[in-house]
Amino acid sequence: MKASPTLAISRSMKSLALAAAMTVAVAVPAVASAQAAAQAAPVAGTPSKLVLDNSTRILSTLETRRAEFTRDRGALRQFVSGEFNAMFDRDYAARLVLGVHGRGASEGDVKLFADALADNLMSRYGSSLLDFNTKLKVRVKSERALPNGRGVLVSSEFIRQAGEPIPVSYYMRKTAGGWKVFDVSVEGVSFVQTFRSQFDGPLKRKSIPQVAADLKAGRMQAGADTN
């Protein structure tokens, strides 16, 4: 059976999109069209508006500095890491990825795992951000509260020049530093769930610091296409 256009695109994008979700808007470079903006009309200060504004700024930076980033991957890594640190709640997300293995874990071990996971993903996928299709746009469809006061869910979709839209959802929570993303889902595939599944086996055999060390040394590769 021939794969649908959306499925064919998603298979090639999911690894990068979910990994680049560590940098949030970089994973979804987006500029709201006039029509989309009129439909969504995110209110200033809301998570939806933050996603759109940040995406627009990052896309513009990638375009204006594309030649520089192509020559100097260190500069690209610094840019990506800066965006990730500003927008992604890395320690909270890491604890969710650890799941049952993180119960009772110290903040130090969680941070060690979070840093190793982020560094591994950036090393593997960071340069691929330069290959992102800048013709993509995003439309915010809705923003709603998550159960039990966990934050909000911003539902959006990729608008492509050809093919069906690709749904992307952002899970965000309010922190002392403002709204932060702790999970991103592309076509129903969650960053947290994907990596929780991948690391469940290794964490059954090794401690959190040992798995973090394997990630840091490159003996283990984080990848959204790994089950």
Buried (B, 14 or more C-beta within 10 A) or exposed (E): EEEEEBEEBBEEBBBBBBBBBBBBBBBBBBBBEEEBBEEBEBEEEBBBBBBBBBBBEBBEBBEEBEEEBEEEEEEBBEBBBEBBEBBBBBBBBBBBBBBEBBEEBEEEBBBBBBBBBBBBBBBBBBBEBBEBEEEBBBBBBEBEEEEEEEBBBBBBBBBBEEBBBBBBBBBBBEEEEEBBBBBBBBBEBBBBBBBBBBBBEBBEEBEBBEBBBBBBEEEBEBBBEEE
